[in-house]
Amino acid sequence: MEHSDLKILVDADRGMISREIFTSPAIYKRELESLFTRTWLFVGHESLIPNPGDFYLSRMGEESVILCRDRTGEVHVFLNSCTHRGMKVCRYDKGNAKVFTCPYHAWSFALDGSLQGVPHFDDLYDGVLDRDDWSLLEVDRMVVYKGTIWASWDKDAPNFETYLGDAKLHLDMTLDCRDGRSGGSEVIGVHRWKFPANWKFAAENFLGDSYHNHSHGSVDAIGIGPSARSGVKGRRDDEMKAAQHIWISFPEGHGVHSAMEHPDAEFIDSYLDQPEIGAYFRHCYEERRRRLGNEAQLIPFTGTIFPNTSYHGRQPRGLCAWHPHSSGETEGWRFFLVDKDAPTAVKDFLRHYYMRYSGPAGMTEQDDMENWLYASAASKGTIAKRLKLNYQQSMGAAKLNDPLPGLVATQMSEHMARGYYTRWRDYLEGRDWDHLLGVGDPRFSDGEPVTKAGRA
Amino acid sequence: MSAVSDFSDLIGRNLAAQPGYAALQSQLEAFYFLEADLLDNRRYRAWLDLLADDLTYYMPMRANVPLAHNRSDEFTTVGEGIHWFENDKWTVVKRVEQIETGIHYAEEPLSRITHMISNVRIVDAKPNLETAQQIAVTNRFLLYQNRIVDDTTTFVGRRHDRLRHNAETGWQVHFREVIIEQGILQSKNITNFF
């Protein structure tokens, strides 16, 4: 596949994208080789491995990785494959271990990845095998960021905060305590499920595709939110009803939908089903205002950190990793977040809400999966593939760095997707890191072209 | 302690030789077959009447864990954290209401579903089998679901039920634990009732 072909597949200037990028096994293979080997990927959360020896199986791209904490408390991420004959050295989803012993020939690896035990070493390998060369393969880059753990297979990857760029502000609001303290979240459970859709449909959905609200008409009509038992319709409390919604594309490919409250805004009554829960969130809201001042005007809604990590910022609150299985299959992992020091009653209230909203049995997200499945399936046909998908929504409507850094629209917009797929194409073309971070991207110096498709 | 563990104390019990077992088991099978008929014929409102108002109906998630840990860590624990779902009666009613909107696209058009129920065993009865008012039951299900064209799922698993009898409503389920034999869920959705 030549670079010029990729250019045709993603025509962001005209707002058209080929269906091939969601269906082609050849493109998928290239994603695994050129994209998932370079980007920062979300692999888990510290609260899943609190103690030395704790491990948790995760994924990076298609491959199994072991997330673990060694005896000194350091966090590691290893490829889950024995350096001798390739067997998975760990097939438990979680646990506590002193070593990882391969079931095949019993090579064992310490929690820091070093090769420790080699059966019959003296007779068979003495003077031949240098153990230091055969440790478990560890990721080239790893960072623990506000409890979340991210890794990359590219030693030249920029540091994580550079990679996040100005999307950091929005991710932070998802990870920080509800009262504005930095960090402090914990994971109270992880959904893992496989669905027959291309992974990018899920990632794109969370970039800020607010246009798909229609899909969730059923839950909005009956009411499943934190005030639903009190008769309030909708799938969440209308916390942003007085706020200015903003849709932002970032140079690194990330995209978010957040909202800016008025400086004098006050807490909007919510969590009506349990007054003490409402009082708790009112307290958090006011405390956050006091602590952060005007910065507290910004509230998070959804976002995707390039390429496959998404978040829901408030109701419900959590992180998703969209792990690819094939061009037409994805494994969704959803990590549900609460403030670690929230009262038990609050955590209990939230977990019930999270479960009825999210995941394969979630009343809201079931309808998302249906969309992603049939959007993937109906794009496979010979005739269907002749048609480009339309990404022209709000072309030219976004403004630079107003009121926040990034390319910002104040109306629903698909410019986040146009930016995301532009960067996606750059990875597949093997561009250098400056390019991948958006350096020199005219959208972030001149804004997006305002030309209408077909007339350009 | 998880409900799996609660039931694990009961699972080895064999009450079959005790007086009243056969009659009660026959009643229960009739209850389960009625439940399956109501669900598979989409008579959700009638099915709701078989569920008690204080219902807990949940499906734990499962993990691959070492043998030594498998009692405590394999299953998520009812009342704590996240499961595939943990519904009370209100939430189950909401799920029925959602289907009835006609715009719940994951179930519109409706899936075609058959429940097969088997291996019905009473493992506890209070005060006794002959005058039982409260019972604990284990059983198996095989649930075939097909929708649109070729979107097909088979759920196979176990149910751990607690039922209560009263004169007005007959038997009603007030606790149901649905265990499926999967860790990472191999279905895009769980839109059905077990």
Interface residues (C-beta under 8 A of the other chain):
Chain A: R91 Y92 D93 K94 G95 I188 G189 V190 H191 R192 W193 K194 F195 P196 A197 S215 G217 S218 V219 A221 I222 G223 I224 A228 R229 E331 F336 R351 H352 Y354 M355 R356 G359 P360 A361 M363 Q366 D367 M369 E370 N371 L373 Y374
Chain B: M59 M61 A63 N64 V65 P66 H69 D73 T76 G81 I82 H83 W84 F85 E86 N87 W90 T91 K94 R95 E97 Q98 T101 I103 H104 Y105 A106 E107 I148 D151 G183 I184 L185 Q186 S187 K188 N189 I190 T191
